[in-house]
Amino acid sequence: MVTVPPKYTAYQGFDALFHSVECYISKMANEMSDMYALKAIENIAKYLPIAYQNGKDIKARSHVAFANTLSGVVMELSCCTSEHAMEHAMSAYHHDLPHGAGLIMISKEYYQYFVEQHACDQRFIDMAKTMGKKDADKPQDFIDALVELQMACEVDNLKMSDYGISLDEADNLAKNARETMGGLFYADPIELNHENCRIIFEKSYR
């Protein structure tokens, strides 16, 4: 793992993070998955920036690997939500796009949708606290923590356009996500319909 370049360390770390975040807000979440998910989120938020900055830091690498393993367990206990379906549509059409990078690109607007709809307020607050915002008292604090983590790993300015994605693909990407991995939409805490899925892609576009 110490030979993995920084950007791919970040991409993998965020993929693991979103496995747990999605499973934590999922309709399929349960006491067992919650326990693993929060511990994974905590470890990634604390140690991924360190592993990104210094790939030879064995302690940081170990904690991120631990979180990654936990996130794998979480997916067996709960279920990822539609964020993963949406990204797989992106990288299916654009093969040079790393999966983790695609997830990062859409993550802020994706979770903003559920925050604004008050889909699971307390769960977003719980995750914000786990990510280091001990005084978190509103769902938006999770979005702030997520953006801060992306900035710490220097992935906050990733652009779809850099990988050949065009804005007019948004509708087709939303359609493909539902056609190929539509089951994940049923795990969303509230409904994410085609129109709002398309809007998330559009808002995320750079």
Secondary structure, 3 states (H helix, E strand, C coil): CCCCCHHHHHHHHHHHHHHHHHHHHCCCCCHHHHHHHHHHHHHHHHHHHHHHHCCCCHHHHHHHHHHHHHHHHHHHHCCCCHHHHHHHHHHHHCCCCCHHHHHHHHHHHHHHHHHHCCCCHHHHHHHHHHCCCCCCCCCHHHHHHHHHHHHHCCCCCCCHHHHCCCHHHHHHHHHHHHHHHHHHHHHCCCCCCHHHHHHHHHHHCC
